[in-house]
């Protein structure tokens, strides 16, 4: 069993630190396929956070759970040089 080095609370605080700031979201779609898009985190809730994509034609999911960051499915990079959880 792999011991986690970061907790969900730490991820939640890091995402809240990027609230209402421009970020880059990188989603893993499986089999080495990724989607990267600019967005803004517009909602932080106890179990999930919501993302507002800058691209109007983006049809992907816009709500993600903190466990998706822990699993590596979602990566958030702040554009100001500060990383939320990269």
PDB file of N, CA, C and O in Angstrom:
ATOM      1  N   UNK A   1       0.836  -1.179   0.000  1.00  0.00           N
ATOM      2  CA  UNK A   1       0.000   0.000   0.000  1.00  0.00           C
ATOM      3  C   UNK A   1       0.883   1.245   0.000  1.00  0.00           C
ATOM      4  O   UNK A   1       1.846   1.327   0.763  1.00  0.00           O
ATOM      5  N   UNK A   2       0.560   2.198  -0.842  1.00  0.00           N
ATOM      6  CA  UNK A   2       1.317   3.430  -0.932  1.00  0.00           C
ATOM      7  C   UNK A   2       0.785   4.416   0.097  1.00  0.00           C
ATOM      8  O   UNK A   2      -0.423   4.634   0.184  1.00  0.00           O
ATOM      9  N   UNK A   3       1.676   5.009   0.873  1.00  0.00           N
ATOM     10  CA  UNK A   3       1.267   5.999   1.866  1.00  0.00           C
ATOM     11  C   UNK A   3       1.150   7.358   1.188  1.00  0.00           C
ATOM     12  O   UNK A   3       2.076   7.788   0.500  1.00  0.00           O
ATOM     13  N   UNK A   4       0.031   8.030   1.373  1.00  0.00           N
ATOM     14  CA  UNK A   4      -0.116   9.347   0.748  1.00  0.00           C
ATOM     15  C   UNK A   4       0.809  10.365   1.410  1.00  0.00           C
ATOM     16  O   UNK A   4       0.975  10.363   2.630  1.00  0.00           O
ATOM     17  N   UNK A   5       1.407  11.231   0.600  1.00  0.00           N
ATOM     18  CA  UNK A   5       2.300  12.253   1.137  1.00  0.00           C
ATOM     19  C   UNK A   5       1.582  13.589   1.298  1.00  0.00           C
ATOM     20  O   UNK A   5       2.109  14.509   1.924  1.00  0.00           O
ATOM     21  N   UNK A   6       0.398  13.693   0.743  1.00  0.00           N
ATOM     22  CA  UNK A   6      -0.371  14.932   0.836  1.00  0.00           C
ATOM     23  C   UNK A   6      -1.817  14.558   1.160  1.00  0.00           C
ATOM     24  O   UNK A   6      -2.318  13.531   0.703  1.00  0.00           O
ATOM     25  N   UNK A   7      -2.473  15.387   1.942  1.00  0.00           N
ATOM     26  CA  UNK A   7      -3.844  15.077   2.339  1.00  0.00           C
ATOM     27  C   UNK A   7      -4.838  15.867   1.505  1.00  0.00           C
ATOM     28  O   UNK A   7      -4.468  16.792   0.783  1.00  0.00           O
ATOM     29  N   UNK A   8      -6.090  15.494   1.612  1.00  0.00           N
ATOM     30  CA  UNK A   8      -7.148  16.184   0.893  1.00  0.00           C
ATOM     31  C   UNK A   8      -7.280  17.623   1.408  1.00  0.00           C
ATOM     32  O   UNK A   8      -7.593  18.530   0.637  1.00  0.00           O
ATOM     33  N   UNK A   9      -7.044  17.832   2.701  1.00  0.00           N
ATOM     34  CA  UNK A   9      -7.119  19.187   3.250  1.00  0.00           C
ATOM     35  C   UNK A   9      -6.064  20.102   2.639  1.00  0.00           C
ATOM     36  O   UNK A   9      -6.343  21.268   2.358  1.00  0.00           O
ATOM     37  N   UNK A  10      -4.867  19.589   2.433  1.00  0.00           N
ATOM     38  CA  UNK A  10      -3.814  20.389   1.812  1.00  0.00           C
ATOM     39  C   UNK A  10      -4.165  20.720   0.367  1.00  0.00           C
ATOM     40  O   UNK A  10      -3.908  21.832  -0.094  1.00  0.00           O
ATOM     41  N   UNK A  11      -4.745  19.774  -0.342  1.00  0.00           N
ATOM     42  CA  UNK A  11      -5.169  20.012  -1.721  1.00  0.00           C
ATOM     43  C   UNK A  11      -6.280  21.054  -1.740  1.00  0.00           C
ATOM     44  O   UNK A  11      -6.275  21.952  -2.582  1.00  0.00           O
ATOM     45  N   UNK A  12      -7.232  20.939  -0.818  1.00  0.00           N
ATOM     46  CA  UNK A  12      -8.340  21.887  -0.746  1.00  0.00           C
ATOM     47  C   UNK A  12      -7.826  23.307  -0.490  1.00  0.00           C
ATOM     48  O   UNK A  12      -8.301  24.261  -1.106  1.00  0.00           O
ATOM     49  N   UNK A  13      -6.862  23.444   0.413  1.00  0.00           N
ATOM     50  CA  UNK A  13      -6.291  24.764   0.690  1.00  0.00           C
ATOM     51  C   UNK A  13      -5.531  25.313  -0.515  1.00  0.00           C
ATOM     52  O   UNK A  13      -5.589  26.512  -0.789  1.00  0.00           O
ATOM     53  N   UNK A  14      -4.825  24.453  -1.232  1.00  0.00           N
ATOM     54  CA  UNK A  14      -4.091  24.893  -2.419  1.00  0.00           C
ATOM     55  C   UNK A  14      -5.046  25.352  -3.516  1.00  0.00           C
ATOM     56  O   UNK A  14      -4.782  26.343  -4.196  1.00  0.00           O
ATOM     57  N   UNK A  15      -6.157  24.631  -3.690  1.00  0.00           N
ATOM     58  CA  UNK A  15      -7.147  25.023  -4.698  1.00  0.00           C
ATOM     59  C   UNK A  15      -7.803  26.332  -4.284  1.00  0.00           C
ATOM     60  O   UNK A  15      -8.049  27.194  -5.127  1.00  0.00           O
ATOM     61  N   UNK A  16      -8.090  26.490  -2.993  1.00  0.00           N
ATOM     62  CA  UNK A  16      -8.689  27.737  -2.524  1.00  0.00           C
ATOM     63  C   UNK A  16      -7.728  28.917  -2.727  1.00  0.00           C
ATOM     64  O   UNK A  16      -8.172  30.047  -2.929  1.00  0.00           O
ATOM     65  N   UNK A  17      -6.436  28.662  -2.675  1.00  0.00           N
ATOM     66  CA  UNK A  17      -5.447  29.703  -2.939  1.00  0.00           C
ATOM     67  C   UNK A  17      -5.477  30.178  -4.379  1.00  0.00           C
ATOM     68  O   UNK A  17      -5.019  31.283  -4.670  1.00  0.00           O
ATOM     69  N   UNK A  18      -5.999  29.378  -5.278  1.00  0.00           N
ATOM     70  CA  UNK A  18      -6.116  29.742  -6.701  1.00  0.00           C
ATOM     71  C   UNK A  18      -7.506  30.246  -7.057  1.00  0.00           C
ATOM     72  O   UNK A  18      -7.806  30.447  -8.233  1.00  0.00           O
ATOM     73  N   UNK A  19      -8.348  30.451  -6.067  1.00  0.00           N
ATOM     74  CA  UNK A  19      -9.733  30.877  -6.296  1.00  0.00           C
ATOM     75  C   UNK A  19      -9.777  32.231  -7.010  1.00  0.00           C
ATOM     76  O   UNK A  19      -9.106  33.177  -6.598  1.00  0.00           O
ATOM     77  N   UNK A  20     -10.569  32.318  -8.082  1.00  0.00           N
ATOM     78  CA  UNK A  20     -10.749  33.528  -8.899  1.00  0.00           C
ATOM     79  C   UNK A  20      -9.453  34.027  -9.535  1.00  0.00           C
ATOM     80  O   UNK A  20      -9.310  35.225  -9.781  1.00  0.00           O
ATOM     81  N   UNK A  21      -8.523  33.136  -9.799  1.00  0.00           N
ATOM     82  CA  UNK A  21      -7.286  33.493 -10.476  1.00  0.00           C
ATOM     83  C   UNK A  21      -7.175  32.670 -11.754  1.00  0.00           C
ATOM     84  O   UNK A  21      -7.701  31.559 -11.822  1.00  0.00           O
ATOM     85  N   UNK A  22      -6.498  33.204 -12.763  1.00  0.00           N
ATOM     86  CA  UNK A  22      -6.316  32.414 -13.988  1.00  0.00           C
ATOM     87  C   UNK A  22      -5.374  31.236 -13.734  1.00  0.00           C
ATOM     88  O   UNK A  22      -4.291  31.399 -13.171  1.00  0.00           O
ATOM     89  N   UNK A  23      -5.801  30.067 -14.153  1.00  0.00           N
ATOM     90  CA  UNK A  23      -5.017  28.847 -13.996  1.00  0.00           C
ATOM     91  C   UNK A  23      -5.029  28.073 -15.310  1.00  0.00           C
ATOM     92  O   UNK A  23      -5.816  28.361 -16.211  1.00  0.00           O
ATOM     93  N   UNK A  24      -4.155  27.103 -15.397  1.00  0.00           N
ATOM     94  CA  UNK A  24      -4.155  26.165 -16.512  1.00  0.00           C
ATOM     95  C   UNK A  24      -4.517  24.795 -15.949  1.00  0.00           C
ATOM     96  O   UNK A  24      -3.895  24.324 -14.997  1.00  0.00           O
ATOM     97  N   UNK A  25      -5.516  24.167 -16.537  1.00  0.00           N
ATOM     98  CA  UNK A  25      -5.973  22.847 -16.111  1.00  0.00           C
ATOM     99  C   UNK A  25      -5.471  21.823 -17.115  1.00  0.00           C
ATOM    100  O   UNK A  25      -5.596  22.017 -18.325  1.00  0.00           O
ATOM    101  N   UNK A  26      -4.901  20.727 -16.611  1.00  0.00           N
ATOM    102  CA  UNK A  26      -4.467  19.626 -17.472  1.00  0.00           C
ATOM    103  C   UNK A  26      -5.187  18.370 -17.006  1.00  0.00           C
ATOM    104  O   UNK A  26      -5.008  17.920 -15.874  1.00  0.00           O
ATOM    105  N   UNK A  27      -6.007  17.810 -17.893  1.00  0.00           N
ATOM    106  CA  UNK A  27      -6.785  16.608 -17.590  1.00  0.00           C
ATOM    107  C   UNK A  27      -6.169  15.402 -18.265  1.00  0.00           C
ATOM    108  O   UNK A  27      -5.783  15.460 -19.432  1.00  0.00           O
ATOM    109  N   UNK A  28      -6.081  14.326 -17.539  1.00  0.00           N
ATOM    110  CA  UNK A  28      -5.631  13.064 -18.102  1.00  0.00           C
ATOM    111  C   UNK A  28      -6.854  12.285 -18.567  1.00  0.00           C
ATOM    112  O   UNK A  28      -7.755  11.992 -17.781  1.00  0.00           O
ATOM    113  N   UNK A  29      -6.873  11.954 -19.854  1.00  0.00           N
ATOM    114  CA  UNK A  29      -7.994  11.209 -20.412  1.00  0.00           C
ATOM    115  C   UNK A  29      -7.694   9.718 -20.521  1.00  0.00           C
ATOM    116  O   UNK A  29      -8.523   8.953 -21.014  1.00  0.00           O
ATOM    117  N   UNK A  30      -6.531   9.306 -20.072  1.00  0.00           N
ATOM    118  CA  UNK A  30      -6.146   7.913 -20.144  1.00  0.00           C
ATOM    119  C   UNK A  30      -5.365   7.602 -21.409  1.00  0.00           C
ATOM    120  O   UNK A  30      -5.495   8.307 -22.410  1.00  0.00           O
ATOM    121  N   UNK A  31      -4.563   6.562 -21.369  1.00  0.00           N
ATOM    122  CA  UNK A  31      -3.754   6.126 -22.509  1.00  0.00           C
ATOM    123  C   UNK A  31      -2.920   7.258 -23.097  1.00  0.00           C
ATOM    124  O   UNK A  31      -2.881   7.447 -24.312  1.00  0.00           O
ATOM    125  N   UNK A  32      -2.257   8.007 -22.223  1.00  0.00           N
ATOM    126  CA  UNK A  32      -1.372   9.104 -22.606  1.00  0.00           C
ATOM    127  C   UNK A  32      -2.060  10.201 -23.410  1.00  0.00           C
ATOM    128  O   UNK A  32      -1.434  10.827 -24.266  1.00  0.00           O
ATOM    129  N   UNK A  33      -3.327  10.436 -23.145  1.00  0.00           N
ATOM    130  CA  UNK A  33      -4.065  11.516 -23.797  1.00  0.00           C
ATOM    131  C   UNK A  33      -4.348  12.591 -22.748  1.00  0.00           C
ATOM    132  O   UNK A  33      -4.807  12.294 -21.645  1.00  0.00           O
ATOM    133  N   UNK A  34      -4.072  13.828 -23.105  1.00  0.00           N
ATOM    134  CA  UNK A  34      -4.265  14.945 -22.186  1.00  0.00           C
ATOM    135  C   UNK A  34      -5.003  16.074 -22.876  1.00  0.00           C
ATOM    136  O   UNK A  34      -4.897  16.247 -24.090  1.00  0.00           O
ATOM    137  N   UNK A  35      -5.752  16.841 -22.098  1.00  0.00           N
ATOM    138  CA  UNK A  35      -6.401  18.061 -22.561  1.00  0.00           C
ATOM    139  C   UNK A  35      -5.926  19.163 -21.630  1.00  0.00           C
ATOM    140  O   UNK A  35      -6.015  19.034 -20.409  1.00  0.00           O
ATOM    141  N   UNK A  36      -5.423  20.241 -22.204  1.00  0.00           N
ATOM    142  CA  UNK A  36      -4.968  21.387 -21.428  1.00  0.00           C
ATOM    143  C   UNK A  36      -5.749  22.610 -21.869  1.00  0.00           C
ATOM    144  O   UNK A  36      -5.884  22.868 -23.065  1.00  0.00           O
ATOM    145  N   UNK A  37      -6.268  23.371 -20.899  1.00  0.00           N
ATOM    146  CA  UNK A  37      -7.033  24.561 -21.248  1.00  0.00           C
ATOM    147  C   UNK A  37      -6.905  25.609 -20.150  1.00  0.00           C
ATOM    148  O   UNK A  37      -6.740  25.269 -18.979  1.00  0.00           O
ATOM    149  N   UNK A  38      -6.982  26.898 -20.531  1.00  0.00           N
ATOM    150  CA  UNK A  38      -6.968  27.963 -19.528  1.00  0.00           C
ATOM    151  C   UNK A  38      -8.346  28.098 -18.891  1.00  0.00           C
ATOM    152  O   UNK A  38      -9.369  27.935 -19.556  1.00  0.00           O
ATOM    153  N   UNK A  39      -8.357  28.393 -17.609  1.00  0.00           N
ATOM    154  CA  UNK A  39      -9.628  28.467 -16.881  1.00  0.00           C
ATOM    155  C   UNK A  39      -9.476  29.335 -15.641  1.00  0.00           C
ATOM    156  O   UNK A  39      -8.393  29.836 -15.340  1.00  0.00           O
ATOM    157  N   UNK A  40     -10.580  29.499 -14.934  1.00  0.00           N
ATOM    158  CA  UNK A  40     -10.622  30.189 -13.655  1.00  0.00           C
ATOM    159  C   UNK A  40     -11.405  29.319 -12.683  1.00  0.00           C
ATOM    160  O   UNK A  40     -12.477  28.821 -13.027  1.00  0.00           O
ATOM    161  N   UNK A  41     -10.888  29.130 -11.483  1.00  0.00           N
ATOM    162  CA  UNK A  41     -11.617  28.374 -10.461  1.00  0.00           C
ATOM    163  C   UNK A  41     -12.659  29.314  -9.881  1.00  0.00           C
ATOM    164  O   UNK A  41     -12.316  30.325  -9.269  1.00  0.00           O
ATOM    165  N   UNK A  42     -13.932  28.983 -10.072  1.00  0.00           N
ATOM    166  CA  UNK A  42     -14.985  29.904  -9.656  1.00  0.00           C
ATOM    167  C   UNK A  42     -15.849  29.387  -8.519  1.00  0.00           C
ATOM    168  O   UNK A  42     -16.807  30.058  -8.134  1.00  0.00           O
ATOM    169  N   UNK A  43     -15.548  28.229  -7.976  1.00  0.00           N
ATOM    170  CA  UNK A  43     -16.300  27.711  -6.839  1.00  0.00           C
ATOM    171  C   UNK A  43     -15.482  26.681  -6.084  1.00  0.00           C
ATOM    172  O   UNK A  43     -14.950  25.746  -6.682  1.00  0.00           O
ATOM    173  N   UNK A  44     -15.380  26.849  -4.769  1.00  0.00           N
ATOM    174  CA  UNK A  44     -14.655  25.897  -3.925  1.00  0.00           C
ATOM    175  C   UNK A  44     -15.628  25.417  -2.857  1.00  0.00           C
ATOM    176  O   UNK A  44     -16.115  26.208  -2.049  1.00  0.00           O
ATOM    177  N   UNK A  45     -15.906  24.130  -2.857  1.00  0.00           N
ATOM    178  CA  UNK A  45     -16.876  23.520  -1.953  1.00  0.00           C
ATOM    179  C   UNK A  45     -16.185  22.432  -1.138  1.00  0.00           C
ATOM    180  O   UNK A  45     -15.051  22.072  -1.454  1.00  0.00           O
ATOM    181  N   UNK A  46     -16.826  21.897  -0.102  1.00  0.00           N
ATOM    182  CA  UNK A  46     -16.172  20.886   0.737  1.00  0.00           C
ATOM    183  C   UNK A  46     -15.726  19.624  -0.010  1.00  0.00           C
ATOM    184  O   UNK A  46     -14.697  19.043   0.335  1.00  0.00           O
ATOM    185  N   UNK A  47     -16.476  19.194  -1.020  1.00  0.00           N
ATOM    186  CA  UNK A  47     -16.140  17.945  -1.700  1.00  0.00           C
ATOM    187  C   UNK A  47     -15.607  18.130  -3.107  1.00  0.00           C
ATOM    188  O   UNK A  47     -14.990  17.218  -3.657  1.00  0.00           O
ATOM    189  N   UNK A  48     -15.834  19.294  -3.700  1.00  0.00           N
ATOM    190  CA  UNK A  48     -15.405  19.513  -5.087  1.00  0.00           C
ATOM    191  C   UNK A  48     -15.154  20.985  -5.347  1.00  0.00           C
ATOM    192  O   UNK A  48     -15.448  21.841  -4.513  1.00  0.00           O
ATOM    193  N   UNK A  49     -14.598  21.267  -6.537  1.00  0.00           N
ATOM    194  CA  UNK A  49     -14.421  22.642  -6.966  1.00  0.00           C
ATOM    195  C   UNK A  49     -14.880  22.747  -8.413  1.00  0.00           C
ATOM    196  O   UNK A  49     -14.825  21.773  -9.163  1.00  0.00           O
ATOM    197  N   UNK A  50     -15.333  23.935  -8.799  1.00  0.00           N
ATOM    198  CA  UNK A  50     -15.824  24.135 -10.156  1.00  0.00           C
ATOM    199  C   UNK A  50     -14.862  25.043 -10.913  1.00  0.00           C
ATOM    200  O   UNK A  50     -14.185  25.893 -10.335  1.00  0.00           O
ATOM    201  N   UNK A  51     -14.827  24.832 -12.221  1.00  0.00           N
ATOM    202  CA  UNK A  51     -13.889  25.523 -13.089  1.00  0.00           C
ATOM    203  C   UNK A  51     -14.672  26.179 -14.214  1.00  0.00           C
ATOM    204  O   UNK A  51     -15.581  25.571 -14.780  1.00  0.00           O
ATOM    205  N   UNK A  52     -14.324  27.411 -14.536  1.00  0.00           N
ATOM    206  CA  UNK A  52     -14.928  28.131 -15.649  1.00  0.00           C
ATOM    207  C   UNK A  52     -13.899  28.196 -16.774  1.00  0.00           C
ATOM    208  O   UNK A  52     -12.960  28.988 -16.690  1.00  0.00           O
ATOM    209  N   UNK A  53     -14.046  27.387 -17.828  1.00  0.00           N
ATOM    210  CA  UNK A  53     -13.078  27.407 -18.928  1.00  0.00           C
ATOM    211  C   UNK A  53     -13.134  28.733 -19.688  1.00  0.00           C
ATOM    212  O   UNK A  53     -14.207  29.313 -19.853  1.00  0.00           O
ATOM    213  N   UNK A  54     -11.980  29.207 -20.149  1.00  0.00           N
ATOM    214  CA  UNK A  54     -11.926  30.443 -20.927  1.00  0.00           C
ATOM    215  C   UNK A  54     -12.401  30.213 -22.354  1.00  0.00           C
ATOM    216  O   UNK A  54     -12.834  31.155 -23.017  1.00  0.00           O
ATOM    217  N   UNK A  55     -12.327  28.981 -22.835  1.00  0.00           N
ATOM    218  CA  UNK A  55     -12.780  28.641 -24.176  1.00  0.00           C
ATOM    219  C   UNK A  55     -14.279  28.382 -24.147  1.00  0.00           C
ATOM    220  O   UNK A  55     -14.739  27.498 -23.426  1.00  0.00           O
ATOM    221  N   UNK A  56     -15.047  29.145 -24.925  1.00  0.00           N
ATOM    222  CA  UNK A  56     -16.505  29.001 -24.933  1.00  0.00           C
ATOM    223  C   UNK A  56     -16.952  27.685 -25.554  1.00  0.00           C
ATOM    224  O   UNK A  56     -18.048  27.208 -25.260  1.00  0.00           O
ATOM    225  N   UNK A  57     -16.124  27.089 -26.410  1.00  0.00           N
ATOM    226  CA  UNK A  57     -16.485  25.850 -27.089  1.00  0.00           C
ATOM    227  C   UNK A  57     -16.077  24.609 -26.298  1.00  0.00           C
ATOM    228  O   UNK A  57     -16.271  23.492 -26.777  1.00  0.00           O
ATOM    229  N   UNK A  58     -15.520  24.776 -25.102  1.00  0.00           N
ATOM    230  CA  UNK A  58     -15.096  23.631 -24.303  1.00  0.00           C
ATOM    231  C   UNK A  58     -16.314  22.898 -23.776  1.00  0.00           C
ATOM    232  O   UNK A  58     -17.155  23.496 -23.106  1.00  0.00           O
ATOM    233  N   UNK A  59     -16.417  21.623 -24.069  1.00  0.00           N
ATOM    234  CA  UNK A  59     -17.585  20.831 -23.688  1.00  0.00           C
ATOM    235  C   UNK A  59     -17.287  19.832 -22.576  1.00  0.00           C
ATOM    236  O   UNK A  59     -18.104  18.955 -22.296  1.00  0.00           O
ATOM    237  N   UNK A  60     -16.132  19.956 -21.944  1.00  0.00           N
ATOM    238  CA  UNK A  60     -15.749  18.997 -20.919  1.00  0.00           C
ATOM    239  C   UNK A  60     -16.407  19.258 -19.583  1.00  0.00           C
ATOM    240  O   UNK A  60     -17.161  20.217 -19.419  1.00  0.00           O
ATOM    241  N   UNK A  61     -16.113  18.398 -18.637  1.00  0.00           N
ATOM    242  CA  UNK A  61     -16.639  18.496 -17.290  1.00  0.00           C
ATOM    243  C   UNK A  61     -16.018  19.705 -16.591  1.00  0.00           C
ATOM    244  O   UNK A  61     -14.826  19.965 -16.756  1.00  0.00           O
ATOM    245  N   UNK A  62     -16.791  20.429 -15.830  1.00  0.00           N
ATOM    246  CA  UNK A  62     -16.273  21.622 -15.177  1.00  0.00           C
ATOM    247  C   UNK A  62     -16.324  21.556 -13.660  1.00  0.00           C
ATOM    248  O   UNK A  62     -16.107  22.576 -13.006  1.00  0.00           O
ATOM    249  N   UNK A  63     -16.598  20.415 -13.083  1.00  0.00           N
ATOM    250  CA  UNK A  63     -16.548  20.225 -11.634  1.00  0.00           C
ATOM    251  C   UNK A  63     -15.665  19.015 -11.360  1.00  0.00           C
ATOM    252  O   UNK A  63     -15.834  17.957 -11.967  1.00  0.00           O
ATOM    253  N   UNK A  64     -14.725  19.182 -10.442  1.00  0.00           N
ATOM    254  CA  UNK A  64     -13.768  18.125 -10.150  1.00  0.00           C
ATOM    255  C   UNK A  64     -13.667  17.941  -8.646  1.00  0.00           C
ATOM    256  O   UNK A  64     -13.844  18.895  -7.887  1.00  0.00           O
ATOM    257  N   UNK A  65     -13.383  16.725  -8.213  1.00  0.00           N
ATOM    258  CA  UNK A  65     -13.201  16.463  -6.788  1.00  0.00           C
ATOM    259  C   UNK A  65     -11.720  16.581  -6.452  1.00  0.00           C
ATOM    260  O   UNK A  65     -10.863  16.489  -7.332  1.00  0.00           O
ATOM    261  N   UNK A  66     -11.433  16.782  -5.184  1.00  0.00           N
ATOM    262  CA  UNK A  66     -10.059  16.922  -4.737  1.00  0.00           C
ATOM    263  C   UNK A  66      -9.294  15.610  -4.890  1.00  0.00           C
ATOM    264  O   UNK A  66      -8.073  15.619  -5.046  1.00  0.00           O
ATOM    265  N   UNK A  67      -9.998  14.494  -4.848  1.00  0.00           N
ATOM    266  CA  UNK A  67      -9.333  13.202  -5.013  1.00  0.00           C
ATOM    267  C   UNK A  67      -8.817  13.016  -6.429  1.00  0.00           C
ATOM    268  O   UNK A  67      -7.878  12.249  -6.642  1.00  0.00           O
ATOM    269  N   UNK A  68      -9.411  13.705  -7.409  1.00  0.00           N
ATOM    270  CA  UNK A  68      -8.902  13.626  -8.775  1.00  0.00           C
ATOM    271  C   UNK A  68      -7.529  14.283  -8.885  1.00  0.00           C
ATOM    272  O   UNK A  68      -6.725  13.886  -9.729  1.00  0.00           O
ATOM    273  N   UNK A  69      -7.252  15.265  -8.059  1.00  0.00           N
ATOM    274  CA  UNK A  69      -5.916  15.860  -8.019  1.00  0.00           C
ATOM    275  C   UNK A  69      -4.948  14.887  -7.361  1.00  0.00           C
ATOM    276  O   UNK A  69      -3.824  14.713  -7.834  1.00  0.00           O
ATOM    277  N   UNK A  70      -5.379  14.251  -6.269  1.00  0.00           N
ATOM    278  CA  UNK A  70      -4.520  13.285  -5.583  1.00  0.00           C
ATOM    279  C   UNK A  70      -4.167  12.097  -6.478  1.00  0.00           C
ATOM    280  O   UNK A  70      -3.053  11.577  -6.417  1.00  0.00           O
ATOM    281  N   UNK A  71      -5.116  11.674  -7.302  1.00  0.00           N
ATOM    282  CA  UNK A  71      -4.891  10.537  -8.192  1.00  0.00           C
ATOM    283  C   UNK A  71      -4.073  10.915  -9.426  1.00  0.00           C
ATOM    284  O   UNK A  71      -3.554  10.040 -10.118  1.00  0.00           O
ATOM    285  N   UNK A  72      -3.957  12.199  -9.700  1.00  0.00           N
ATOM    286  CA  UNK A  72      -3.188  12.630 -10.862  1.00  0.00           C
ATOM    287  C   UNK A  72      -4.018  12.827 -12.107  1.00  0.00           C
ATOM    288  O   UNK A  72      -3.463  13.075 -13.178  1.00  0.00           O
ATOM    289  N   UNK A  73      -5.312  12.728 -12.007  1.00  0.00           N
ATOM    290  CA  UNK A  73      -6.166  12.912 -13.177  1.00  0.00           C
ATOM    291  C   UNK A  73      -6.281  14.381 -13.556  1.00  0.00           C
ATOM    292  O   UNK A  73      -6.416  14.701 -14.737  1.00  0.00           O
ATOM    293  N   UNK A  74      -6.230  15.281 -12.574  1.00  0.00           N
ATOM    294  CA  UNK A  74      -6.328  16.721 -12.804  1.00  0.00           C
ATOM    295  C   UNK A  74      -5.083  17.383 -12.228  1.00  0.00           C
ATOM    296  O   UNK A  74      -4.666  17.078 -11.111  1.00  0.00           O
ATOM    297  N   UNK A  75      -4.493  18.297 -13.004  1.00  0.00           N
ATOM    298  CA  UNK A  75      -3.363  19.086 -12.519  1.00  0.00           C
ATOM    299  C   UNK A  75      -3.695  20.551 -12.735  1.00  0.00           C
ATOM    300  O   UNK A  75      -4.177  20.940 -13.799  1.00  0.00           O
ATOM    301  N   UNK A  76      -3.431  21.362 -11.712  1.00  0.00           N
ATOM    302  CA  UNK A  76      -3.711  22.788 -11.770  1.00  0.00           C
ATOM    303  C   UNK A  76      -2.393  23.535 -11.658  1.00  0.00           C
ATOM    304  O   UNK A  76      -1.583  23.260 -10.773  1.00  0.00           O
ATOM    305  N   UNK A  77      -2.187  24.483 -12.564  1.00  0.00           N
ATOM    306  CA  UNK A  77      -1.006  25.331 -12.513  1.00  0.00           C
ATOM    307  C   UNK A  77      -1.467  26.776 -12.556  1.00  0.00           C
ATOM    308  O   UNK A  77      -2.168  27.179 -13.484  1.00  0.00           O
ATOM    309  N   UNK A  78      -1.083  27.551 -11.568  1.00  0.00           N
ATOM    310  CA  UNK A  78      -1.443  28.966 -11.535  1.00  0.00           C
ATOM    311  C   UNK A  78      -0.598  29.715 -12.558  1.00  0.00           C
ATOM    312  O   UNK A  78       0.588  29.425 -12.713  1.00  0.00           O
ATOM    313  N   UNK A  79      -1.193  30.669 -13.249  1.00  0.00           N
ATOM    314  CA  UNK A  79      -0.462  31.405 -14.279  1.00  0.00           C
ATOM    315  C   UNK A  79       0.452  32.463 -13.718  1.00  0.00           C
ATOM    316  O   UNK A  79       1.334  32.940 -14.431  1.00  0.00           O
ATOM    317  N   UNK A  80       0.279  32.853 -12.464  1.00  0.00           N
ATOM    318  CA  UNK A  80       1.111  33.890 -11.878  1.00  0.00           C
ATOM    319  C   UNK A  80       2.435  33.352 -11.364  1.00  0.00           C
ATOM    320  O   UNK A  80       3.201  34.090 -10.745  1.00  0.00           O
ATOM    321  N   UNK A  81       2.717  32.073 -11.610  1.00  0.00           N
ATOM    322  CA  UNK A  81       3.952  31.482 -11.142  1.00  0.00           C
ATOM    323  C   UNK A  81       3.777  30.658  -9.876  1.00  0.00           C
ATOM    324  O   UNK A  81       4.624  29.825  -9.553  1.00  0.00           O
ATOM    325  N   UNK A  82       2.668  30.888  -9.148  1.00  0.00           N
ATOM    326  CA  UNK A  82       2.357  30.092  -7.969  1.00  0.00           C
ATOM    327  C   UNK A  82       1.582  28.861  -8.390  1.00  0.00           C
ATOM    328  O   UNK A  82       0.601  28.969  -9.125  1.00  0.00           O
ATOM    329  N   UNK A  83       1.999  27.713  -7.944  1.00  0.00           N
ATOM    330  CA  UNK A  83       1.299  26.488  -8.301  1.00  0.00           C
ATOM    331  C   UNK A  83       0.301  26.126  -7.236  1.00  0.00           C
ATOM    332  O   UNK A  83       0.621  26.147  -6.047  1.00  0.00           O
ATOM    333  N   UNK A  84      -0.916  25.792  -7.647  1.00  0.00           N
ATOM    334  CA  UNK A  84      -1.913  25.300  -6.713  1.00  0.00           C
ATOM    335  C   UNK A  84      -1.586  23.885  -6.313  1.00  0.00           C
ATOM    336  O   UNK A  84      -1.401  23.597  -5.131  1.00  0.00           O
ATOM    337  N   UNK A  85      -1.515  23.031  -7.249  1.00  0.00           N
ATOM    338  CA  UNK A  85      -1.071  21.652  -7.073  1.00  0.00           C
ATOM    339  C   UNK A  85      -0.700  21.156  -8.442  1.00  0.00           C
ATOM    340  O   UNK A  85      -1.570  20.786  -9.231  1.00  0.00           O
ATOM    341  N   UNK A  86       0.550  21.143  -8.727  1.00  0.00           N
ATOM    342  CA  UNK A  86       0.978  20.757 -10.082  1.00  0.00           C
ATOM    343  C   UNK A  86       1.440  19.332 -10.130  1.00  0.00           C
ATOM    344  O   UNK A  86       1.833  18.846 -11.190  1.00  0.00           O
TER     345      UNK A  86
END
